[in-house]
Amino acid sequence: MAVARKLLPSKIPPVFLRASSTLSSSSPSSFSSPSASSSLDLENTEKLFASAHSWTLLKTLTALQCLAVEPAVDLSMAAIHSRISQQSPMARALVMAAIKATAYRQFCAGEDLAEATKTLQKLWADGLRGILDYGLEDAEDDVSCDANLAEFLNTIAMTSLLPPSSVSFACVKITAICPVSLLERVSDLLRWETKNSSATYPWRRHHFPVLSAASPVHHTAVPPLTQAEEQGLNRAHDRLSDLCEKCAERDLPLLVDAEYTAVQPAIDYVAFSAAATYNRGGAPLVYTTVQAYLKDSEERLRLAAEAAEKEGVSVGIKLVRGAYMAREAAAAAARGAPSPVHESIEETHRCYDRCAMFALQKAARGGAAVVLATHNVESGKVAAAKADELGIGRGNARVQFAQLKGMAEGLSLGLRNAGFQVSKYLPFGPVHKVIPYLLRRAQENRGFLSSSSVDRHLISKELKRRLASAVLGR
């Protein structure tokens, strides 16, 4: 059934409002909300990192510097995939220990909910919020899907023990609650339907566009879903509905993660089905994810937003750049097709900013809410300025920013200081379960001109300032 929702609180409370067995009841740090006139300042590192201990900054800088050394990253990846690591328990244990001490510590919140909530407490004390995400692998059958659903529901239930403002969103991977093979089949059918307008499917619950004229499509007919496959798709819809119901009970919006293009059309289809039910009568409950590195992303965003507006459905958008570049290139090459990803990072940046401007305009009119998930400083500045230009208050929950744990710390803190709501994405779980996630982060941070270069510069600058201050006694 449709669920009317109010917007989340716009300010972080000064003390925890609920006790928790896993979080201390002590008050957060002395961080205070800035005035709406505060600018996005990343140059004053003393103010930016005021709450960070020098040892923490040094560990972060060391980790980012190591990840920027490409030969070291290549060697680490080779070790993970090596035959000896796969076959020798001792070698595997050594590799896992090395990963846990480096990349895992930098990018993950802990091995279980208890550890993750401690990480979240530190963020909340610094005026940031958290998005808890249990590291689940793609599901291959219904048994795995049901087990994964239980983990997602458990994570959502845990938020009731946490301060109401400390968790900003729940999140879900559709590939964890619907077999990947079925998502591939549904995606193929949706691509064929886009090419052949006479194709009709009895399992279709809505006709929100998930592809556009710019999207790769199939040029040959695809066999229809079997009765068993249709039943499996219905079970996936039911699992997502279970999650939506639990989130609605807690007034906790749900982010649906994006994946690789082989399954993304089906993911969008399932997510839009939930949005058509739950995104009515208030702020959106379900947020779909747009990946700006895809050539068709801007057109798909506009088409979906227009269709939702006609249906009276509020749009929830999480905007990211994308994290499957190597996989997309390999898959396209295997098909002898052009890559669906923009040819250059500059094109991706431009696409991201255009999508952000569109989403912000929708949010300003009250028909949408957007989470701008970006590590790019310039995109952050442009979006913040546009929000001000449109008169969107900086405490307005319809416009939020997000970054991954361990990345773009300077941007997160700068946006926080400027008065925007900022969340950190907190993946957690045993090391072996989050290896795919860590590999994507390693790829994203490799090279001295990678996305972590700004953070390395800002942290290094602040550490030098503190050292000079200590030496000179100031």
N, C-alpha and C positions, 0 to 999 in steps of 0.2 A: 504494500500500500504506500501511497505518497506520504512523505514525512516532512512537515514544516519545521524549519530550523532557524534559530537566531544566530547571529554572528558571534564568534568567540570573543572573549574579553580582549580589549585593546591594550591593556597594560598588565605587566607582570606584577603580582601582588608582592608586598614587602616581606611577607613571611609565608611559610608553608601553611596552607589552610587545612590540610589533613595530615594526620600522623601516618607513618609508614614503617613497617618492620625493616625495610631495606634502606630507607633514607633517614638521615638524622633529622631531628626536629629543630635544629639550629637555624637561625636567620641567615639569609644569604649575605653576600658581601655588601659593601656600602655603595655599590653601583646604583645610580639614580637615573631615572628617565630624563633625557634631554628635552629641551624645548623644541617646538616644531620648526623653529628657525635655524636649528643647527645644520651646518653643511656637512657634506660627505668628505671628511678630511682623513686622508691616509698618510699624510706627511708627518704629523706630530706623533711619532712612535711612542713617546713617553705617555701620552694620553691613550693611545691605541692599545698598548700592552700593559696598562697600569695594573691590571689584576693578575698578570702572568709572572710566575717566579722565573728568575733568570735560568735556573736549572732546567725548567720545562722548555723555555725558549731554546736553550742550547741543544736539548735532545731533539726537538722538532727540527731545528736547522740541520743537525747532523743527519737525521733520517732523510730529509729532503735533498741534501747534498749527495747522499749515497744513491738515491733514486735518480738523480740527474746524471750519474755516470753510466752511460749506455753499456759499456762492456760488462759492468757489474750486474746490470739488470738482465742482460742477455745470459750471463752465466747462471744467475739465479733461476731464470725460466728453464734453462737447459737442465738444471739440477732437479727441478720439480717434475719434469717430463721424462727424465732419464730412466732407463730400464732398471738400473740398480736401485733407484728410489722407489720404483713400483714393486720390485720383487723382494727387496731386503727390508725387513721390519726395522732393523737398526738404522740403516741409511735413511729410511723414511722418517724415523723419529728425529734424526739429526736435522734433516731438511725442515721438518715442521717446527723444531725448536728455533732454528735460525729465522724462519719466517715470522714466528710469534714475537721474537725479540726486535724485529725491525718493522717491516711493512704492516704486520698485523697490529702492533702497538700503536702505529701512527694512524691507521685508517679505521680500526674497529673499536667497538665500545666494550667488548668483553666476551667471555665464553658463554655466559648465560644471563638471564634477566637480572639477577642480583648484581652482577658486575656492571651490566649496562645501565642500571638505575643509578649506580654510584657515579658513572660518567655523566649521566644526565643531570645529577645534582650539581656537579661542578659547573656545567653549562648554565643551568638556571640561576645559580648564584652570580654568574657573570652577565646576566641579562639576556641570555640566549635560550632558545627552546630546543626540544629534541624530537626527532622522528625515529621511533624504534622500529627496526626491521630485522627480523630473525632470518639468518642466512639459510635459505632453503634451496635445494636443487630442483631442476626441472622434473616434473612428475611423468612417469611412464605408464601408470595405470591408476585405476580408481582407488586402490588401496593406498598408494602413495598420496593421492590427492586428499583423501580423507584424513590421513595422518598430518599432512601439511596444514589443512584447514584447522585442525585442533591446535596446532602451534600458533597460527595466526590469531585464533580466538583467545588463546591463553595470553598472548601479548596484549591484546586489546583489554582483556579483563584486568590485567596487571595495572593498567593506567588508572583504574579507580582507586588504587592505593597511593597514587602520586599526586602532587599538587596540580590542581586543575589547569593551570596555565603552563606547566612545564613541558607537556607533550602537545605538540601542535597538530599532528596528523598521525593516523595509522597508515600503513601501506601494505600492498599485496602484489604479488606476482601472479598473473593469470596462468603462467606456465607451471606454477606450483599447485594449482587447484583444477587444472584441466590437462589431460594428457597431451604432450607436445605433438604427437602424431595426429591427434584430432584437430588441434589448432592449425596444423599445416594443411590438413584437408579442407577445413572451413576457409582458410585464407585463399587457397587455390580456387575454391568455388566463388568467393567474393571477387577475385580478380577476373574470372571468366564472366561473371555477371556484369562487371563493369564494361567488358568488351562486347558482350552479347546481351543487349537490353531485353531480349525475349526470354532469357533464363529467369525462372521463378523457383523459389524454394519454399516448401511448406513450413520449414523451421524458422523462417525469418520472423523476428519479433518486432522489428522496426526497420525503417529505411533511411536512417541517418547515414549520410555518405561517409564511408571509411576510406575511400580511394578517390582519386581525381583523374582528370584527363592527362595529368603529368605523371601518374603512377605507372609502374611496370604492370602489365596485365598479361593474361594468357590468351593465346590465339587459337587454341584448340580446346574442344569440349572436355570438361572434367566430370568423371562419374559422380552421380549424386550421393549424398550420405545414405548409408544403410540405416535400417531401423535401429540397430544397436548403436550406431554413431549418433543418431538424433537423440537417443536416450542419454548417451554420454554427454552431449552438449547441454541437454536440459539439467543434468546433474551439476554441470559446471555453473550454469546460471543459478541454481539453488544454493551452491556453496557461496557464491558471491553475495547472494541475497542474505544469507546467514550473517556474513561479515557486515553488510550494510546495516542490518537490524541492530547488531551489537554496537556499531559505531553511532547509530542514531540515538540509542539509549543513553550514550555518554556524550552526545553532542560533539563527537570527534570525527572530523572529515577524513575521508579515505583516499589516499593517492594510489592510483593504479599504475604500476611501473610499465615502461616501454621496454621492448625487447628487439630482437633482430627482425628484419623484414619478412623472413619466411613465415613468421607467425603473427606479425603485428596487425594485419587487417582483422584477423579473428579476435585478437585482444581488444582492439578498438570496438569491434562489434559487440562483444560481451560487456565491455565497460559502458558503452552507450545505452545498452539495454537496461543496465542498473540505473544509469543517470536519468533515463526517461521516467523511471518510477520514483527515485528518491530526490531528484533535484528540482522539486516543485515547492512553491510556497515559502521561499526564503533563500538563505545562502546555500550553495551547492554542497551536498554530502560527498558525491563521487567526483574525483578529479581525474581526467585522462591526461596522458603525457604526450607532448609534441616534441619530436626530435628535430631540431633545426638543421642538422647536417644532411637531412634527406631533401632531395631536390623538390619533392612534391609537398613538403610540410606546410608551407605557407598557404597554398591553395586548399589543402585538406582542412586546415584550421578554419579558414574563412567559410568553406562549405558547411562544415559541421556546426559552426556557430550560427550561421544563417538558418539552418534546419532546426536547431534547438530553439531559436527565438520564435520561429513560426509555431512550434509546438508548445510554447510557454515553459520551456525547460531552461533553468539557469545553468550556465556553463562553468565548469570547474576545469582549469587548465594548469598543468605543471609544464613549464617550458624548459627544456634542456638542450644541450648541443648534440649529445649522442655518444655512445661508448662502444660501438661494435664495428668500427671502421675497418679493421683488418678482416673480420669475418665477412662483412658485406662485400669487400673487394674480392675475396676468395670465392664467395658464392656466385657473384656476377661473372667472374672469369670462367668458372666451371660451366656456366650456362651459355657462355659466349655472348653475354649481354653487357651493356654499359653499367657501371656502378651506379647505384641509386643515391650515392653520397656526392655532395658538391665536390668539384675538382680541387678547390683550395680552401684553406682555413679562413681566408678573407671573405669568400662567398658565404661560408657558414656564419661568420660573425654578422655579415649584413642581413642574412636571412633571420638570424636570431633577433636582431634589433627590430626588424620589421614586424615579426610576430609579436614581440613584446609591446610595440606601440599599438598594434591592433588589439591585443588583449587588455592593455591598460585603458584604451578608449571604451571597450566594452564594460570594464569594471567601473569606470567613472559614471556610466549611465545606469549602473546597478544590475546589469544583466549577466554579469560574470564575476568570477573571482580568479585570481592568478597567483601562482607561486613561481617566481622567477628564480629558477635554480641555475646559477651561473658562478663560475670562478673567474670570469673575465672582468677586470676592473673597469674597463671602458663601458662595457655593457651595463654594469652596475650603475655607473655614473649617469649614463644616458637614461636608463629606466627611472632612476630616482628623480632626475630633473623633469622627466615627462610626467611623473606622478604629481609633482608639485605644480607643474603647468596646468594639469587637468583639475587641480583642486582636490586631489585625493589626500585626505589626512594621513599623516605618517603612522598613526595608530590604527588605521582602517584595516580590518582583517581581510578585506577583499584584495589587498595587494601585500604580498609577503615575499621575502627573499629566503633562499636556502642554499647551503653549501654542504659538501660532504665533510665528515669529520676528518681532520688532518689536512684539509686543503683550503686555500683561500681564507686563512685565519684573519689576515689584515682586512680583507673586504668585509667579512662577517662582522668584525668589531667596529669597522668604520660605519657600516650601515646601522648597526645597533646604536652607536653614539649619535647618529643623525636622527634617531627616533623611529626607525622602521622595525617591524617585526621580523626577526631573523631566526631561522632554525638550522640546526646541524643534523644531517642524516646520519643515524647511528646504527650501522649494521653490527650484529652480534651473533655469536654462535661458535662452535668448535672450529679450530683453525682449518681443518680439512674441508669443512662445509663452505667456507668463504673464499677458498682458493680462486675460483673464477672471478669473483669480485676483486680480489687483490691483484690478479693479473691485469685486469682492466685499469686499475689505478696505477700500476707500474708502467703500463704503456703510456698513460696520460701524462705521467711525470718524468718520463725518460728524456734526457737531453737538457743541456743548460739553458735552452730557450723554451723550455716546456712551460705549462701553465703554473708551475710552482715558482717560477723565477721571481715574480713580484714578492711573494712571501719570503723567499730567501733573502731578497734585498732588504725588506722591511725589518725582518728579525735580526739580520746582521747589523743593520744600522742601529737598532735599539740596544743590542748587546755591546756594541762599541761605545754608545753613549753612556751606558751604565758603567762600563769599565773605566772610561775617562772620568766620570763623576766620582767613582770610588778612589781612583788614583789621586785626583785633585782635591778630594775631600769635600765635594759640593753636595 
